[in-house]
Amino acid sequence: MSDPTPDNTPEQPRLWQVKIAMVATAAEHEELMDRLTDVLCPDPEHEGPCPIPWAMHSVNGDSLSRGKRKALLAEIRETNWNPEDDQDTGETGARWRTT
């Protein structure tokens, strides 16, 4: 049952999309995907569909256009970039490849 809205009528489920851009190794990526799966479906042995329907897709940044990669890296920098990683360019070496 969903939480009631301010006027005490139940809120109806709706479609949401959550995007996560990250710079990670293949192993880190796989671990995060596994952990997210565990959060979305904590009981993989349950019968029938998950109580909250979900789907997950992952895209390797190498398949994105250079412009899209740069935009995602800019979003990462805006939310949690550490300027001490590289005092001169703001880059963190090969992990921030944009070409």
C-alpha contacts under 8 A as a table, 3 or more apart, distances in Angstrom:
res1	aa1	res2	aa2	distance
1	M	10	P	7.93
2	S	10	P	6.13
2	S	11	E	5.93
2	S	12	Q	7.27
2	S	13	P	7.73
3	D	10	P	6.07
3	D	11	E	6.28
4	P	7	D	7.45
4	P	8	N	4.86
4	P	9	T	5.21
4	P	10	P	4.22
4	P	11	E	5.63
5	T	8	N	5.12
5	T	9	T	5.50
5	T	10	P	6.00
5	T	11	E	5.78
6	P	9	T	7.54
21	A	72	L	6.32
21	A	73	L	7.79
21	A	75	E	7.96
21	A	76	I	6.89
22	M	76	I	7.14
23	V	95	R	6.51
23	V	96	W	7.05
24	A	27	A	7.86
24	A	28	E	5.63
24	A	29	H	5.92
24	A	95	R	7.56
25	T	28	E	5.11
25	T	29	H	6.12
26	A	29	H	5.05
26	A	30	E	6.15
27	A	30	E	5.12
27	A	31	E	6.17
28	E	31	E	5.11
28	E	32	L	6.18
29	H	32	L	5.20
29	H	33	M	6.21
30	E	33	M	5.09
30	E	34	D	6.21
31	E	34	D	5.11
31	E	35	R	6.18
32	L	35	R	5.01
32	L	36	L	6.08
33	M	36	L	5.17
33	M	37	T	6.17
34	D	37	T	5.09
34	D	38	D	6.30
35	R	38	D	5.02
35	R	39	V	6.35
36	L	39	V	5.02
36	L	40	L	6.18
37	T	40	L	5.13
37	T	41	C	5.84
37	T	42	P	7.60
38	D	41	C	5.17
38	D	42	P	4.78
38	D	43	D	7.70
39	V	42	P	5.60
40	L	52	I	7.63
40	L	54	W	7.40
41	C	44	P	6.00
41	C	50	C	6.60
43	D	46	H	5.67
46	H	49	P	7.95
46	H	50	C	7.63
49	P	53	P	7.15
50	C	53	P	5.58
50	C	54	W	7.77
59	V	63	S	7.31
60	N	63	S	5.79
60	N	64	L	7.48
61	G	64	L	5.28
61	G	69	R	6.45
62	D	65	S	7.84
64	L	68	K	6.05
64	L	69	R	6.20
65	S	68	K	5.23
65	S	69	R	6.30
66	R	69	R	5.14
66	R	70	K	6.15
66	R	98	T	6.31
66	R	99	T	5.98
67	G	70	K	5.13
67	G	71	A	6.17
68	K	71	A	5.03
68	K	72	L	6.22
69	R	72	L	5.19
69	R	73	L	6.15
69	R	98	T	6.03
70	K	73	L	5.10
70	K	74	A	6.09
70	K	98	T	5.90
71	A	74	A	5.03
71	A	75	E	6.35
72	L	75	E	5.05
72	L	76	I	6.35
73	L	76	I	5.01
73	L	77	R	6.17
73	L	96	W	7.38
74	A	77	R	5.05
74	A	78	E	6.17
75	E	78	E	5.08
75	E	79	T	6.38
76	I	79	T	5.30
76	I	80	N	6.00
76	I	81	W	6.42
77	R	80	N	5.59
77	R	81	W	4.18
77	R	82	N	7.71
78	E	81	W	6.43
82	N	85	D	5.74
83	P	86	D	6.29
83	P	87	Q	6.40
83	P	90	G	5.68
84	E	87	Q	5.63
84	E	90	G	7.72
85	D	90	G	6.76
85	D	91	E	6.86
85	D	92	T	5.60
86	D	89	T	5.96
86	D	90	G	5.02
86	D	91	E	5.59
86	D	92	T	5.93
87	Q	90	G	6.03
91	E	96	W	6.32
92	T	95	R	6.14
92	T	96	W	5.81
93	G	96	W	5.93
93	G	97	R	7.36
94	A	97	R	5.29
